[in-house]
Amino acid sequence: MESVKQDDMAAAALAAVVLVAIPLWVASTGKAAAARRRQPRELVRQNILELQPYRCARDDYSEGVLLDANENAYGPPLDPQDNALELERYPSPYLWELKEKIAEFRGVRKEQIFLGVGSDEAIDLLIRIFCEPGRDSVLITPPTYGMYKVCAKVNNVNLQKAPLTPDFQLDIPGMLAAADETTKVMFVCSPGNPTAKSITHAQVEELCNSSFDGIIALDEAYVDFSADGSALKFLDRYPNLLVMQTMSKAFGLAAIRLGMAFAHEEIVQIFNNVKAPYSINKLTEEIAYRVFDDLTPLYDNIKKIKRERQRVMAALNGYEFVTLVHPSDTNFVLFQVPKVAKEVYKTMAERGCVVRYRGDQLHCDDCIRASIGTPEQNDLFLSLLPKVYAEIVQEE
């Protein structure tokens, strides 16, 4: 697919404008808090503001005899029928046509969308753009997704922690107390991993309206399984809000590695200035684009997963040795098997049914996490679990 020429030129022009001056962004609500709050442009590292982004050949021309990018005009050593995408040519760095599809699906503007290699690229870029190595901090809310911690460490950024409550809700006073002038980003996972629980939209707004003057990064990888829906509706209201999503979960496309970050247009442009110019390949773009031609299978699969989730949770609640099944807004369940959870996890894996032990996470003592599979996979899991538990208890 060819990128839209006018949109590409507009994107290049916008990048140049951002380098000269990034306007002040003030939230339409919470004016008193906004008056004290650093604006996003003040949070960006100075070297990033001064960055001259890489200018690719397709910024100038995308048609004609293209001899400007040192591509191999003879193409790959494949059957021509396997090269319909012209894989000898670099992909579009802007992906406007795909962004238009996503924008329509999510109810945002295409200029508010950044596309990266999974959500992990957006997490890493957030830290690189806003946090000065060796000086600045990010805040996480354990138990939570592990890549926030990994990316902070890789980028030599301090990690602050404000644990969730035992029922897996935000402790906003605790978050504000843990943050300081070095805190540039707060990561909030909703629905949570491994908690399986959504953070209420009321809490999201409370945090956006709080005295915290950094970026609030809301990770919505599992949002399509939640009845609460997305917080994207708040995007225009709160310029300090960034929402991350992925095509790995509800879309079932983990292998193509495509993630999204939705934010104010100015933040998105800075992301595009910093990212590698061709990070999303043509194969990923093609598969993602085709998905939006017919969303019926997506909605059908979500319904199936929710139905199976209810069945699996009901079965787990019926086992006496399972003392707690946490509510779930995701495509997995978190449940507690006292004293022998780790042994159950290991033995089940040895028997061919792999779940994940989460008992080493805060508020998740003796917990196991199990993804919702097909009915046949879930039947195997539900039949094997009590057998393995009985064997382990008998041995003890």
N, C-alpha and C positions, 0 to 999 in steps of 0.2 A: 504493500500500500504506500502511495506517495503522500507525503505530508502536504498540508494546505499552504501554498506559497505565501499568501498574504499574512496568514497567522504566523508563519516562521519569521517573516520580516518584522512583524509587530513585536514578536518575542525578543528578537535581537535589539530592536530599538528600546524596548522596555528595560532590558539589561543595562544598556548604556545610561538610561535615565536614573536607574537605581544607584549606579556608581557615583553619580553627581550629588544626588540628594534623596533621602528617603523621608517622606513626610511623617509628621507626627500622627499617631493613631490614638484616638481617645475613645474609650467605650461610651456607649450611649446611656449606660446606667451606672449607678454607683459613682457619681461625679466627685464626691468627697474623697473616696479611695483613689480614683483616677488621678486626682490632683497630686497625690503623694507618690504615685506609681511611676517607675521608670517605663518609658515607652519602648516598644520592641527595637527600634533603631538604636537606642542607647545600650541595649544588651548585646548587640552583635559585636564580635571582636573587630578591632580596628583594621587588622590586616585583611579580614574578609570584606569589609566595606571598601577597601582600596583595591581589591582583587580585580584584575582584568580577566574576565572569563575567557576560556578557550573558544576561539571562533572557528567553527567547522566549515568545510567547503559548501555544505548545503545551505548555509546561511545566505549565500549569494545567489546560487543557481541550483535548480533541481532537475532541469530538463536540458535536452540537447546531447551532444557528444561530450560526455563527462570525462575529462582527462585531468581533473584538478585535485583528486584525492589519493592518487597513487594506488588505486584499486587494480585488481587483476581482471582486465577486460575479458579474458577467456573463460572466466568463471570457475566454479569448483569442479573437481573430478567426479561428477555425478551424472547420472542419466538426466538429460534436459528436462524430462518430465518431473524430476525431483527438485527442480530449481525454479519453480514458478515464482518464488519470492525474490528472485535475483539476489542470491546470497553473496554474490561478489561485491555488492554495493553496501556501503554503510547504512545502518537504519536511520530513520528520522530521530533527531535528538529531542523533538518536541512532542510527537505522538498526538497531534491535535485531534485527529479523527477518533482515536480511542478515548481520549479525554472527553470528547463530546458525548460519547456513549455513556461513560461513567457519570458525567455531570447530569445527564438526563435521568439516569437511574437513581442517583443519590440526591437530586434536587439542589445542586450547587452550580456555580459557574465553572467553566473549564479552566479559567485562569486561577482558580482556587485549588487546583489539583497538582500535586507532585507525584510522579511515578518513579518507584525505585525497585531495587532488587530485594523483594520482600519488605516487610515493615522494618527489618533490621537495618537496612540502609538509611531509612528515615531517622531511626533512633541514633545511629552513628553520626549522621549529618547534623542533627539537632545539637549534639554535644560539641562537635567540631566548630559549628557556626557561632554558638553562643558562649561557650566555656573556654576560658583561658587556661591552658594546661598548667598544673602546679599551683593554681590560685583559686579557681572557681569551683562550684559544687553543683551537683544535682541531687534531688531528693526522691526517694522511693518509699513505697508503702508496703512492707512485707506483711504476709507472703505475697510474692508477685513474680512476674516474668523475669527470668534470669538474665536476659540480654541487656537490661538497663545497667546492671552491675558490671557485666563484662565490658560493655562499651565505655563506661566511665573509667574503668581500670586501664583499658587500652589507650585511652586519650589522656591519662594522667590527671583525672578530674576527681575531686573529693566526693565521697558518697555519704549523704545524710539519710537517716532513716526515721520514719514516723509510722510505726506499725498500725495496721488495721485493728479495729476492735475485734474481740473474740467472735462476733457474729459477722465479720468481714465487711464492715462499713468504714468509711473514712473517719479518722479522728482529726477533724479540721483544726481545732485548737492545738492539738499536738503537732500537726504539720507546720503551722505558723510559728510555733515555739521552736521547732527544730531548725527552721530556715533562718538564714541570716543574710547579710548584704552580699555574700558570695554566691548565694543560691540563684541560679539562672533558670533552671528547669525543674518542674515537678512532674514525675511520671505517675499516671494513674491508669490502672488496667481495669477496664469495665466492658463486658463481664470479665471477672478476674481469672487468672491462671496462677495458682491451682484452685482458687476459691470457688469457681463456677458461678459466682454471684455478681449481679450488676450493682454498680454504684448508682444511687438515685439521681435523677436529673436535678432534683432540688439541691443535692450536695454539690453537683458539678457547678451549678450557678452560684451557690454560696462561696465556693472556692474562687470562681472567676471574679466575684464581687468583693473578695477579701482584700486585706492589706498587702498580700503577696504581689510583687510587681515584676515577676518573671513570666516565663512561658509555662502554660499548663498543657502538658502533652497527654491526651486521652487516648489510650490504646483500645480500640474497639474491634479487635480481631474476631471476636465471637458474637458480634452484635446482632447478626441475622437470626440467631437462635433465641434472642431475648424478646420478651413481650414489651419491654420498655422502649425499644427502638433507639435510633441513633441521636447523639447530641449535636449532629451537624446543623440542626435547626438554630443553634446558638452561635454559629460561626460569624455571622455578620454583626451580632450583638457584642461579642467579646473578641477584640483584636488580639488578645494574648492567649487565645485558645487555639490549639492545634490538635486535630483528630486524625489518628492513624487507623487504617483498615488494611485488609489483605484479601487476596483471592485464594488463599490456601485452605480456608475452612469451609464456609458454606458453599463456595464455588467448586470445591474439590479439585483445585489446581495447584497443590503444593509444589509440584515438580517444575512449574514454569517460573516460579520465584517472582511474583509481581505484587508489590505492596503500594499503598497509597497514603499520602499525607494531605490533608485538607486544611487550608489556613488562609489568612489574609493574602491577597495577591502579592503584596510586597515581600512577605516572608517566602512565598513559593518562588518568586523570582530569585531570591538569594539562594535558595536551595538549588535552583537550576544553574546558577553561576558557579556553584562549588562542585556539583556532582561531575562524575566522568561524562563526557559528551555523548557516548553511545552505550549507556549502561543497560538499556532494555533492548534485547536483540529482536530481530524480525520474527523469529519463530514464536517467542513469547507474545509479541504484539498481535500476530495473526490469530493465535488460539484465543487470547483474551477478547479480541474484537468479535470473533465468531460467536462467543458465548452470548453476547447481547442481542444477537439476531432473534433468539427465541429463549425467553427466560422461564418458560413453563417447566422444563426439567429442574431448574434451580429451585423453584418454589415447591415442586413435588418432592424433591430430596429433603428440603428443610422440614416439610410436613412429616415425612417418613422418620427422620431423625428425632423429631420431637415426640412422635408416637412411640418409637422404640425407647426413647429416654424415659418416658412415663412408665412403660412396662418394666424396664430394667430397675428403676428406682422402687417400684412396687415390690418386685421380687426381692431386692436387697432388704427392704424394710421387713419382709417376712422371715428373714433368717435371724434366729435368736443371737447368733454370734456377731452380727453386725449391729453395733450399738448406736450408730448415727449415720444417716444418709443426708448430706447437705443438700439444700435446694440447688437447683441447677438452671442457669440461663444459657448454657453452652451445649456443645456436642460431647460432653463428658460428664461423669459423675464422680464425686468425691465422697468416700465412705470410710468408716472407722471399724477396724478389727483389732480390739485391744490385745496387747502383749505380743501377738504373733504376726502382725501385718507384714513385716519384712520377710519373714519366712514364707508366708503365703505368696507374696509377690515372687520370690525366687523360685519356689516350687512350681508355681503356675507357668512361669517362663520356661522352666525345664520340661514341662508337659506340653508346651506348644501354644500357650495362650499368654501373651505378653501384655501386662498392665504396667503401671508405674508406681513405685513407692514414694510417697510424699510425706512420710512421718518425720522427716528431718526439717520440715518447714514450720515456721511459727504458726501456732494455733491449729496445726494439722497433726497432732500426735496420733500415731497408729493409723494413719490414713493411707488409703490406696486410691489412685486415680485411674479410671477406666474410660476409654473412649467408647462412644456409642457406635457399634458396627451394624452390619446387616442382621436381619432376624436370625439367620443361621449362626453367625459369629457370636451374637449375644446369647443364644441358646447354649453354645459350647461354654462360654464364660460362666453362665449361671449354673450350669450343671457341674462344672469342674470346681468352682469355688468352694462349695460345701464339702466336697470330697477331700480336697486338699486340706482344708481347715481341720476336718475330723482326723486325718492322718497325722497332722502335726501335733494336735492336742494329745492324741493317743500315745505318740512317741515320748511326749514330755511326762 
